[in-house]
Amino acid sequence: QVQLVESGGGLVQPGGSLRLSCAASGSIFGIYAMGWYRQAPEKQRELVASITSGGSLTYTGSVKGRFTISRDNAKNTVYLQMNSLKPEDTAVYYCNVDMFTGSAHWGQGTQVTVSS
């Protein structure tokens, strides 16, 4: 089993920045990709960004140029640096880990609120 612990959410004004962290522990051998999803009220959960074990990056279009995903393999931690935040970025952000076996694991979620 894989345990994911997220941190870094909070309230920020439009144009501000936040950095999310997600540390993986447990049966972490065989992680294929780590990433972040988000879910706003009354909307479906969507992929924000992901990074594979080989370093391939994926971003959803609305965050390109503003968000940066990175991964520290030694610490089994994935980060999401979010700059130039907009009110529409408000959501619960979930850490996700995809295994080579095809299984997936989720964090508990952290609230990000962008408001003046």
Backbone hydrogen bonds, N-H to C=O, Kabsch-Sander energy under -0.5 kcal/mol:
donor,donor_aa,acceptor,acceptor_aa,energy
3,Q,25,S,-2.8
5,V,23,A,-2.1
6,E,4,L,-0.5
7,S,21,S,-2.1
10,G,111,Q,-1.2
12,V,113,T,-2.6
15,G,85,L,-3.2
16,G,13,Q,-2.3
18,L,82,M,-2.1
20,L,80,L,-2.6
21,S,7,S,-2.8
22,C,78,V,-1.8
23,A,5,V,-2.4
24,A,76,N,-3.0
25,S,3,Q,-2.2
27,S,1,Q,-3.2
28,I,26,G,-2.1
31,I,28,I,-1.0
32,Y,98,D,-2.9
33,A,98,D,-1.9
34,M,51,I,-2.5
35,G,96,N,-2.6
36,W,49,A,-3.0
37,Y,94,Y,-2.8
38,R,46,E,-2.4
39,Q,92,V,-2.2
43,K,40,A,-2.1
46,E,38,R,-2.8
48,V,36,W,-3.1
49,A,36,W,-1.6
50,S,58,T,-2.1
51,I,34,M,-2.8
52,T,56,S,-2.1
53,S,32,Y,-2.5
55,G,52,T,-1.8
58,T,50,S,-2.0
60,T,48,V,-2.4
63,V,60,T,-1.7
64,K,60,T,-0.7
64,K,61,G,-0.8
66,R,63,V,-2.3
67,F,63,V,-2.4
68,T,81,Q,-2.5
70,S,79,Y,-1.9
72,D,77,T,-3.1
73,N,71,R,-0.7
75,K,72,D,-0.6
76,N,72,D,-0.8
77,T,72,D,-2.0
78,V,22,C,-2.4
79,Y,70,S,-2.8
80,L,20,L,-2.3
81,Q,68,T,-3.0
82,M,18,L,-3.3
82,M,80,L,-0.6
83,N,66,R,-2.0
83,N,81,Q,-0.6
84,S,15,G,-0.6
85,L,16,G,-2.3
89,D,86,K,-2.3
90,T,87,P,-1.8
91,A,112,V,-2.0
92,V,39,Q,-2.2
93,Y,91,A,-0.6
93,Y,110,T,-3.1
94,Y,37,Y,-2.9
96,N,35,G,-2.7
97,V,105,H,-2.3
98,D,33,A,-2.8
99,M,103,S,-2.9
100,F,30,G,-2.7
102,G,99,M,-1.6
105,H,97,V,-2.2
107,G,95,C,-2.3
110,T,93,Y,-2.2
112,V,91,A,-2.7
113,T,10,G,-2.8
115,S,12,V,-2.1
115,S,113,T,-0.6
